[in-house]
Amino acid sequence: MNVDQIYRFQRDEAFAKQFTAPSYTTFVAMPFGRTDEYDADNIYRLLKDNVHLRANALRQGLPRPFSPLERASEHKGTALVITELITTRILEDHFLVADLTGNNAGVILETGIALALKPNRRLVLITQDRHDDLHFDLKVTNALTVNGPYDFRLDLTKLLANKNVAGCGDYKYRNGITNKDLYIVACSSDGRNWITYRVSLSKRTIEKIGRLSGASP
């Protein structure tokens, strides 16, 4: 893998693909397979099925829709072919999502390539571990600590977007105790400061409850 050579010879074509693509594309750097502690294949399936739907529900004013995320496992070939493909996709795709859980060596390498080839605002780095457990080269990055499995509701996301509820880059929800149509939703833009809302899907109403600081609700 010669990253410098790929960049010099494929940069112009990669940028042309980004400008002319009918949708925003995202490459995922994450392990394959599953262990007792970490089911990477299931997490990838959840990300692929849901992330672009949430992004499209929130993409106010953007000219193109988001396509489903893709991992290298979607492609077949020898190790050399896949390695070259990974570097090319990191360069060509609009965004990169890297799941750094477990400090997988391949994911760390791909993340380093992305940090060299792409603007930081095009990278989304996540981990289910503590931030202190990240590889030392990545502790200075803005990696988001998330709790798995990834939870998502398209109807809630669309309502939050349609009502212009700000600061919901991350949200958690639970059903009301007596009314199953009612949801308590906590929104955060930084994972530390949360605003809670009472949401009714049938009435399409959102009522602000209050603020929480410091801990995840």
C-alpha positions as CSV (number, residue, x, y, z in Angstrom):
1,M,0.0,0.0,0.0
2,N,1.6,3.3,-1.2
3,V,-0.7,6.0,0.2
4,D,1.4,8.8,-1.3
5,Q,1.3,7.3,-4.7
6,I,-2.5,6.6,-4.6
7,Y,-3.0,10.3,-3.5
8,R,-0.8,11.7,-6.3
9,F,-2.2,9.6,-9.1
10,Q,-5.9,9.3,-8.0
11,R,-6.6,12.6,-6.2
12,D,-8.1,14.4,-9.2
13,E,-10.3,11.5,-10.1
14,A,-11.4,11.0,-6.5
15,F,-12.4,14.7,-6.2
16,A,-14.3,14.6,-9.5
17,K,-16.2,11.6,-8.2
18,Q,-17.1,13.4,-5.0
19,F,-18.4,16.5,-6.9
20,T,-20.4,14.5,-9.4
21,A,-21.8,11.7,-7.2
22,P,-25.6,11.6,-7.0
23,S,-25.4,11.0,-3.2
24,Y,-22.9,11.4,-0.3
25,T,-20.9,8.2,0.3
26,T,-19.3,7.0,3.5
27,F,-16.7,4.3,4.0
28,V,-16.6,2.4,7.4
29,A,-13.4,1.3,9.0
30,M,-14.2,-1.4,11.6
31,P,-13.3,-5.0,12.4
32,F,-15.0,-8.1,10.8
33,G,-16.5,-11.0,12.7
34,R,-17.7,-11.2,16.3
35,T,-16.5,-12.0,19.8
36,D,-18.4,-12.5,23.1
37,E,-17.7,-8.8,23.9
38,Y,-18.0,-7.2,20.5
39,D,-20.2,-8.3,17.6
40,A,-18.7,-6.2,14.8
41,D,-20.8,-7.7,12.0
42,N,-24.1,-7.0,13.8
43,I,-23.0,-3.4,14.6
44,Y,-22.1,-2.9,10.9
45,R,-25.5,-4.2,9.8
46,L,-27.2,-1.7,12.2
47,L,-25.0,1.1,11.0
48,K,-25.6,0.3,7.3
49,D,-29.4,-0.1,7.7
50,N,-30.0,3.0,9.8
51,V,-27.3,5.8,9.7
52,H,-28.1,7.1,6.2
53,L,-31.8,7.2,7.1
54,R,-31.1,9.4,10.2
55,A,-28.7,11.6,8.1
56,N,-31.3,12.1,5.4
57,A,-34.0,12.9,8.0
58,L,-31.6,15.7,9.4
59,R,-30.1,16.9,6.1
60,Q,-31.9,20.2,5.9
61,G,-30.6,22.3,3.0
62,L,-28.1,19.7,1.7
63,P,-28.3,19.2,-2.1
64,R,-27.8,15.4,-2.1
65,P,-29.0,12.4,-0.1
66,F,-26.8,10.1,1.9
67,S,-26.2,6.5,0.7
68,P,-25.8,3.5,3.1
69,L,-22.4,3.1,4.6
70,E,-20.0,0.5,3.2
71,R,-17.3,-1.6,4.7
72,A,-14.5,-3.4,2.9
73,S,-16.3,-6.7,3.5
74,E,-18.7,-5.7,0.8
75,H,-16.0,-6.4,-1.8
76,K,-14.1,-9.6,-2.8
77,G,-10.5,-10.0,-3.8
78,T,-7.0,-10.8,-2.6
79,A,-5.4,-9.0,0.4
80,L,-3.6,-6.7,-2.0
81,V,-6.7,-5.8,-3.9
82,I,-8.7,-5.1,-0.7
83,T,-5.9,-3.1,0.8
84,E,-5.6,-0.9,-2.3
85,L,-9.4,-0.6,-2.4
86,I,-9.6,0.6,1.2
87,T,-7.1,3.4,0.6
88,T,-8.9,4.4,-2.6
89,R,-12.3,4.4,-0.9
90,I,-11.0,6.5,2.0
91,L,-9.9,9.1,-0.6
92,E,-12.9,8.9,-2.9
93,D,-15.8,8.8,-0.3
94,H,-17.1,12.0,1.2
95,F,-16.9,10.7,4.8
96,L,-15.3,8.0,6.9
97,V,-16.7,6.4,10.0
98,A,-14.2,4.5,12.2
99,D,-15.2,2.2,15.0
100,L,-12.1,2.2,17.2
101,T,-13.5,-0.3,19.8
102,G,-10.9,-2.7,20.8
103,N,-8.0,-0.8,19.2
104,N,-8.1,-3.1,16.1
105,A,-4.7,-2.6,14.3
106,G,-6.3,-2.5,10.8
107,V,-8.8,0.1,11.9
108,I,-6.1,2.2,13.5
109,L,-4.1,2.1,10.3
110,E,-7.1,3.1,8.2
111,T,-7.9,5.9,10.5
112,G,-4.4,7.2,10.3
113,I,-4.6,7.1,6.5
114,A,-7.9,9.0,6.7
115,L,-6.5,11.6,9.0
116,A,-3.7,12.2,6.4
117,L,-6.0,12.3,3.4
118,K,-9.2,14.0,4.5
119,P,-10.3,17.1,6.5
120,N,-11.1,16.2,10.1
121,R,-14.7,17.4,9.7
122,R,-15.2,14.5,7.3
123,L,-14.3,11.9,9.9
124,V,-16.5,10.4,12.5
125,L,-14.5,8.4,15.1
126,I,-16.5,6.3,17.7
127,T,-15.6,3.8,20.4
128,Q,-17.5,1.7,22.9
129,D,-14.4,1.8,25.1
130,R,-13.3,4.6,27.5
131,H,-11.5,7.4,25.7
132,D,-8.4,6.7,27.8
133,D,-8.3,3.2,26.3
134,L,-7.7,4.6,22.8
135,H,-4.4,4.1,21.0
136,F,-2.1,6.9,22.2
137,D,-1.9,8.4,18.7
138,L,-5.7,8.8,18.7
139,K,-6.3,10.1,22.2
140,V,-5.9,13.7,20.8
141,T,-8.7,13.2,18.4
142,N,-12.4,14.0,19.0
143,A,-13.6,10.4,19.3
144,L,-17.2,9.9,20.5
145,T,-17.8,7.3,23.2
146,V,-21.1,5.5,22.4
147,N,-23.1,2.8,24.1
148,G,-24.0,-0.3,22.0
149,P,-26.1,-1.6,20.6
150,Y,-26.9,1.4,18.4
151,D,-30.5,2.5,19.0
152,F,-32.5,4.4,16.4
153,R,-36.1,5.3,15.6
154,L,-36.8,6.9,12.2
155,D,-40.1,8.4,13.3
156,L,-38.6,10.1,16.3
157,T,-35.7,11.4,14.2
158,K,-38.0,12.8,11.5
159,L,-40.2,14.6,14.1
160,L,-37.1,16.1,15.9
161,A,-35.8,17.4,12.5
162,N,-39.2,18.7,11.3
163,K,-39.6,20.6,14.6
164,N,-36.1,22.1,14.2
165,V,-35.0,20.7,17.6
166,A,-31.3,21.7,17.8
167,G,-28.5,19.8,19.5
168,C,-29.7,16.3,18.8
169,G,-26.6,14.9,17.2
170,D,-27.0,12.2,19.9
171,Y,-30.3,11.2,21.5
172,K,-31.6,8.6,23.8
173,Y,-35.3,7.8,24.5
174,R,-37.6,5.7,26.6
175,N,-41.4,5.1,26.6
176,G,-43.6,7.0,29.0
177,I,-44.7,4.9,32.0
178,T,-48.5,5.2,31.5
179,N,-48.7,6.4,27.9
180,K,-46.9,4.2,25.3
181,D,-47.4,6.9,22.6
182,L,-45.3,9.3,24.8
183,Y,-41.5,9.3,24.8
184,I,-39.0,11.0,27.0
185,V,-36.1,12.0,24.7
186,A,-32.7,13.3,25.8
187,C,-30.7,15.3,23.2
188,S,-27.0,16.2,23.3
189,S,-24.5,17.7,20.9
190,D,-21.4,16.8,23.0
191,G,-22.4,13.7,25.0
192,R,-22.2,15.6,28.3
193,N,-24.9,18.2,28.3
194,W,-28.4,17.0,27.6
195,I,-31.8,18.6,27.1
196,T,-34.8,16.4,27.8
197,Y,-38.2,16.6,25.9
198,R,-41.6,15.0,26.2
199,V,-42.5,13.8,22.7
200,S,-45.9,12.6,21.4
201,L,-45.7,10.9,18.0
202,S,-49.5,10.8,17.4
203,K,-50.0,14.5,18.3
204,R,-46.6,15.4,16.8
205,T,-45.8,17.6,19.8
206,I,-42.5,18.3,21.6
207,E,-42.3,19.8,25.0
208,K,-39.1,20.8,26.7
209,I,-38.6,19.4,30.2
210,G,-35.2,20.5,31.4
211,R,-31.4,20.1,31.3
212,L,-29.0,17.5,32.5
213,S,-25.2,17.9,32.8
214,G,-22.2,15.6,33.3
215,A,-23.7,12.1,32.8
216,S,-25.5,10.3,30.1
217,P,-29.2,10.0,31.0
